[in-house]
Amino acid sequence: AGYSLECEPHPATDGLLAAAGTLETALARLGKPMGELIERLAARLDDEADSLDTQTRNRVESVTRSLERRGLTQISAWRDMLKALGNETPEAFVDWFAVERQFGREVDVAFHRHYVDPMVPFARDVASEAHGVLVTSATLRDITSDDRDPDGDGWPQAAARTGASHMARPAVHVAVPSPFDYGKQTRVLIVGDVNRNSADQVSAAYRELFTASGGGALGLFTAINRLKTVHQRIAGPLEDLDIPLYAQHVDPLDTGTLIDIFRAEEDSCLLGTDAVRDGVDVPGRSLRLIVFDRVPWPRPDILHRARRNAFGGRDYDEALTRLKLKQAFGRLIRRADDKGVFVMLDRALPSRLAAAFPEAVEIQRLGLSEAVAQVKAFLSREGEGG
């Protein structure tokens, strides 16, 4: 029972609506004096406009804004959520209850409400107030073809993901070609003879691939438990080879510090999950190999299911997965003289996800022994000129 739990709020269980009504009433009582205080502070600003010094006026305005943003706005949203338990959740939102557990302990119990499309409030509350908005990313577009993108250029999905589709004026699209020669600087290897459900086989694959590269490797996992299992099994053998191994969720360091150490120690290895995949910027030989344990399909939780239904079903899942792979692959090459190998230990990677990688890159499906040999040959210092 160490896993987090979640459930939909409808239909309500016995006693839930009564408890929600009691809490809603209590929140209303809490919000009333806040509202009165805000009104009195506003009145003071008006009544004493000719005598309040600038410092006092700024302090009063600051307190008023804080009460509205951190008090009344939150209370209003919570009351709406509680009232909705007796009715249907508004179409723009998805509600759920969750119990978060860590190390077998319950650390949080919550009633969540999220926008199905989070870019609606972004466009309304953030972008609409700006003189201009620039959104740039090497993984902005998912270049493939489906019913929503007949041209296959990725701009319709990019507009949806960035909120541009909700803005009053159409966005200006700019695509700049990469300066890197990915066909020469990278390799993509799909290993087909490792049983992804066998901890022994997966651990052995990581050990041999990290050894072949001589370090400078990032191991990415879709589950923390698998990361910890692999770490436990390969830390000793790598230490015997003088290859330092660090791991998110194992070492008592924050992610930023782990990445800094990984960047500084050219022949170290790092194991991590999503935060490492999306946040690492390590140019040079310190990152020359990336190994994924499995295809990073989205986790089918309540929020994802709602968004999946709204944004295209399987096409949405595949787009998210391609973008995760593209993001990870992009970590390898940060400058013109970088070289790197991307290895997937999941034979179930479908060919339709190949658009995650640049066209110039050849995707090879092979066995582990062949992959180890290719990693060693491609990343050897003697072979860096070719």
N, C-alpha and C positions, 0 to 999 in steps of 0.2 A: 504494500500500500504506500510506496514511496512516490507514486506518480501524482501529478496534479490532476484535478477533476474539474469538469464543467458540465453545465446542463442549461437547456433553454428554460425561460421563466414561465412558459405556457405549455400545458394548463397548470394553474397554480395549485400547490398542495394544500391540504387542510391547515388552516391557521396562518397561511402566508399573507393573505389579503388583509386579515385583521392586524397582523404585526406591521404590515406596510402602512396601513391607515394610521396606526399609533405613531410610527416614526414620521410620517408626513406631517401630522399635527404638531409634533415636537419641533420639526424643522421650521414650520410656519411660525411658531412661537419664538424660535431663535432669530428668524429673519426680521420679525417686526421691530425690535429695538434697533437693529442695524439700520433699517430703512429710516427710522425716526432720527437716528444720529446723523445719517447722511443729509437728511433734510435740514437739520439744525446747523450743520457745518456749512451747507450751501447758503442758508439764510445769513449766517455770520459774515460770509464773504461779501454778501450783498449789503447788509446793514452797516458794516464797518469798512466799506470800500475806500473811504477817504482817510482812514486812520491806520489800517493794517500795514505793517512794514513788509517788505518783500519776502524776508525769511519766513515770517509767520504765515503769510499767504501761501507760499510754496509748501510749507509743512501741512497746512489744512487741506490743500488740494491733493497732496500725496496720500494723506490718510483717507480721504474720500475715495480716491481711485482704488486704493487697496481694499477698502471695505466692499466696494462694488465688484471688483474683479475676483477677490478671494473669498468673499462672503456671499453677497446677494446672488451673484451670477451662479455660483456653485450650488447654493441652496435651491434656486429656481430650477436648475437642471435636475437635481436629485428629486425634488418634489414631482416633476414631470415624469421621471422614471418610475417612481413609486405609484403614481396614479395610473400609469400605463399597465401595471400588473393586472388590473381588473379589466383591461381592454386589449386590443391588438397593438403591438409595437408600431409606431409610425413607419411608413414605408422607407423613409430615408435612413433609418437606423437599424441596428441589430443589437439586441439585448441578450445577456447571459449571466448566469451565476458561475463563480469559479472559486475553487479552493486550491491555492498554490502550496506545494510541498517541496521542501528541500531537506535532503538527508533524513527523510522519514518524519520530519516535523512539519506541521501546518504553520506557515509563516504569513499567510494572508487569506482572508475570506472577503470576496467582493461581489458587487452587483455592477456589471459593466454595461456601458452603452457607447457604441462607436458608430460613426457615419459609415454607411456602406461604401460611399464614395468620399474619401477624406479630402479630395481636392475641391469639393463644393465649398466648404467653409474656408479653405485656403484662398480660393479665388475671390470669395465674398469679403473676407475679413483682412486678408493680407495683401494680395495682389491688387485689389481694387483701390487700395490706399497709396500704392506706389506710383511714381512717375513712369517707371518702366521695370520690367522683370526680365532678367537674363538667367536662363536655365541651361547649363552645359554639362555634358558628361559623355565619356567615350562609350557608355552603355545606354545611351538615351533611347536608341531605336532597336526594336526587335525586327530585323529585316527578314520577313517571311511573307507568305501569301495566304490570306484567308478571306472569308466573306466580308470582313470589316476593312480589309486593306487590299483591294484588288490589284493595286499597283505594286504591292510588295516592297514599298520603300520605308515602311515602319513609322511614318509620320502620324497617321491617325491614332495609333496606340500611344505614341509619345505625347500627343496632345492630351489624351485622356489621363495619362499617368502624371503629367505635370500640372494639370488644371487649365491648360491653354484652351481646352474645348469649352470651358465655362466662362471665359473672359469675353468682354464686350467686343473687342477687336480681334481679328484673326492674327495668329502669331506669324512672325517671319521665320522661315526655316533656313538654317545654314548647316551644311555638312562638309567637313574638312577631312580629306584623306589622311590616313596615318602616315607618319614619316618613316615607320619601321618596315623592314623587310622580314615579315613573319615567316615566309617560306624558308628563308635561310637561317633565321635566328631561333626558331622554335620547332618542337615536335609535339604531336598529340598522339598518345598511345592508349588504346582501350584493351585492358587485360581480360582475356576470356576464360582463363582456367583457374581462377581463384574463387572459391565458394564464399560469397559475401556474408553468409550466415555462419561461417566457421571462424571463431575468434583466433584459432591457431593459424589458419591459412592467411587471414587478413593481417595478423601481426607479423607473420613471416614475410609477407609481401612488403610491408612498410620497412621492416628491418633490412631486407636485401636491397630495396630501392634507395633507402637513405645511405646505405653503405656504398652502393655503386656511385652515388653522386658525391660522396665524401663530405656529406653535410650540405648546408645551404638549402635545406628542404623544409617545405611547409606541408604538414599533413592536415587535411580538412575532413571533418566528420559531421554527419547529420544527426548524431545523437551523442550526448555527453557520456553515457555509460560505455559506449564502444570506444570513445577516446580514452577513457580511464583504463579500460581493459588492455588496449594496445600499448599505452604508456607503461603499464606495469610489466608487460612482457618484453618490451624492446629497450627499456632504459638501461638495463645492465649490459647487454651485448654492445650497445652503442658506446657506453662509457668505457668498455674494454678497448674500443677502437679510438678513444679520445675524441669522440663526437658528442658534444654537449646536447642534451635533450631537454627542452622546456615545454610546458603544457598549460594551457588555459584550463581552469577548473581543477588543476592539481597543484601547481605552484602558487603559494600565497602572495601573488603579485597581481596588480591590475593589468588589464590588457595592454595599455599603452606602454607600461614598463617592460612587459615581456617582448613586445615588438621592438623596443629600443635595444634590448639586449641582443635579440636575434639579428638586428641590423648591424650591431657593432661586432659580433662574433661571426666571422665569415663562414666558418664551418660548423655552426650550430644548427639544430633542427628545432622546429616549433610545431606543436599540435594545437589545433583550435577549432572553433565552430564559426558561426556566421559573423560575429564581431571581428574576428581575425581576417576572414575572407574579404570583408568589405572595407576594412580600415587600414590594411597594411600597405605601406609605401616603402619598398626596400630595393633600391637600385643596386646593380652590380652583382657579384658572385654570392653575396649573402642570401639571395633568393634565386636559385637556379633550377629547382624542382618543386612541383606541386603535385601532391597525390591526394585524390578524392576517394573516400571509402565507398560512397554510393552516389547514384544520381540524386541531386538535391531537390526532389519533388516537394511541393508545399505540404505543410502539415495540415491534415483535413479537420481543423477545429471549426467551431461554430462561426467565427468571424470569416474565416477563409471560405467556408461553404456559401455564406451569404454573398460574398464578393464574386465567387466563382459563378453563381447563378446569374449575377447581374452583368458580368463582363465576358461571357462567352464560353463557359463550361470548360471542356478539355483544352480548347485553344488558350484560355487564360492560364491554366496550369502549365502548359508547355511554354508559354511566353515567359512566365516567371522563372521557370527552370532554365530556359536558354539564357536569360539575363543573369542569373546566378553563375552559370558556367562562364559566361562572357566576362563577368566581373572578376571571377577567380583567374581566368586565363590572362586578363589584363594586368595582373600583378607581376607577371613574369618579366615583361619587357618595359622598362622605364626609361631606357636611354639607348642610343644607337649601337653601343658595343655590348649590350646584354645578350645572353643566350639562356634558353630555358626549355624544360620538358614538362608537359602536362600529362599526368597519368590518371586514368579512371579505372578503379578496381571493380567496376560493375559492368559485366557483359551486357546487361539489360539496357544500356544507353541506346535509345532508338535513333535511327539515322536522321529522322526529322529534327532532332536537336542539334545536328551538325552545323546549322547556321549560327550557332553560338561562337564558332571559331572563324577567323579570317579565311577567305576563299583560297588564299595562297598556301594554306597549311594542309598538308596531307594527313588524314586521320588513318592511323594504322590499327588494325585489330590483330592482336598476337598473344602469345603465351607469356607467362611471367619471366621465364628464363631469357626469352628474346628481349623483353622490355628492359630487364636488368642490363643486358649486354648493350643495348642501344643507349641507355642512360649513361653508362660508363664511358662509352666511346664518344658520344656527342658532347659530354660535359668535361671531358679530360682537358687539362690545360694545354696539352700538346696539340689537341684538335681544335683549339679556339679560332684558329685562322680560317677554318673551312666552313 
